[in-house]
Amino acid sequence: MLDKTKNGGVESGQLRAFVERIERLEEEKRTIADDIKDVYAEAKGNGFDVKIMRKVVSLRRQDLNKRREEEEILDLYLSALGMHAAA
């Protein structure tokens, strides 16, 4: 006789719990994304360049050494293309 909690070898109660947790977290993620969007809109309303702010946030997430390495390579490429600003 099959266990009522199993369907084809899948524990339906445990599966349901995982799915419901994921759904709650997805809803929280949407709420947080909306909050972040609101902060950027507020910053824009106060005269800040949101595109640059997003870049700053991205750079702050990076490891310092990795960021320096990428900046050096970018500088090298810009120089090779004649796009480097004169100091």
C-alpha positions as CSV (number, residue, x, y, z in Angstrom):
1,M,0.0,0.0,0.0
2,L,1.3,3.5,-0.9
3,D,1.9,6.1,1.8
4,K,-0.6,9.0,1.3
5,T,2.2,11.5,1.7
6,K,4.1,10.0,-1.3
7,N,3.2,10.3,-4.9
8,G,5.5,8.4,-7.2
9,G,8.3,8.5,-4.6
10,V,7.9,12.2,-4.0
11,E,7.0,13.4,-0.5
12,S,4.2,15.8,-1.2
13,G,4.3,17.5,2.2
14,Q,8.0,18.2,2.0
15,L,7.7,19.3,-1.6
16,R,4.8,21.7,-0.8
17,A,6.9,23.2,2.1
18,F,9.8,23.9,-0.2
19,V,7.6,25.4,-2.9
20,E,5.8,27.6,-0.3
21,R,9.1,28.8,1.1
22,I,10.3,29.7,-2.3
23,E,7.1,31.5,-3.1
24,R,7.4,33.6,0.1
25,L,11.0,34.4,-0.6
26,E,10.2,35.4,-4.2
27,E,7.5,37.8,-2.8
28,E,10.1,39.3,-0.4
29,K,12.5,39.7,-3.3
30,R,9.9,41.6,-5.3
31,T,9.2,43.8,-2.3
32,I,12.9,44.5,-1.8
33,A,13.4,45.2,-5.5
34,D,10.5,47.7,-5.4
35,D,12.1,49.4,-2.3
36,I,15.4,49.7,-4.1
37,K,13.7,51.2,-7.1
38,D,12.0,53.7,-4.8
39,V,15.4,54.7,-3.3
40,Y,16.9,55.2,-6.8
41,A,13.9,57.3,-7.7
42,E,14.3,59.4,-4.6
43,A,18.0,59.9,-5.3
44,K,17.2,60.9,-8.9
45,G,14.7,63.4,-7.5
46,N,17.5,64.9,-5.4
47,G,19.7,65.4,-8.5
48,F,21.9,62.3,-8.4
49,D,22.8,60.4,-11.6
50,V,21.1,57.0,-11.0
51,K,23.2,55.2,-13.7
52,I,26.4,56.2,-12.0
53,M,25.0,55.3,-8.6
54,R,24.2,51.8,-9.9
55,K,27.8,51.6,-11.1
56,V,29.1,52.7,-7.7
57,V,27.0,50.0,-6.0
58,S,28.3,47.4,-8.4
59,L,31.9,48.5,-7.8
60,R,31.5,48.4,-4.1
61,R,30.3,44.8,-4.3
62,Q,33.5,43.8,-6.0
63,D,36.7,42.6,-4.3
64,L,39.1,45.5,-4.2
65,N,42.0,43.6,-5.9
66,K,39.6,42.4,-8.7
67,R,38.3,45.9,-9.2
68,R,41.8,47.3,-9.4
69,E,42.8,44.7,-11.9
70,E,39.8,45.4,-14.1
71,E,40.4,49.1,-13.9
72,E,44.0,48.6,-15.0
73,I,42.9,46.5,-18.0
74,L,40.3,49.1,-18.9
75,D,42.9,51.8,-18.7
76,L,45.2,49.8,-20.9
77,Y,42.4,49.2,-23.5
78,L,41.4,52.8,-23.5
79,S,45.0,53.9,-24.0
80,A,45.4,51.4,-26.9
81,L,42.4,52.9,-28.6
82,G,43.5,56.5,-28.0
83,M,40.6,57.1,-25.7
84,H,42.6,57.8,-22.5
85,A,42.1,61.3,-21.0
86,A,45.2,63.4,-21.0
87,A,46.3,64.0,-17.4
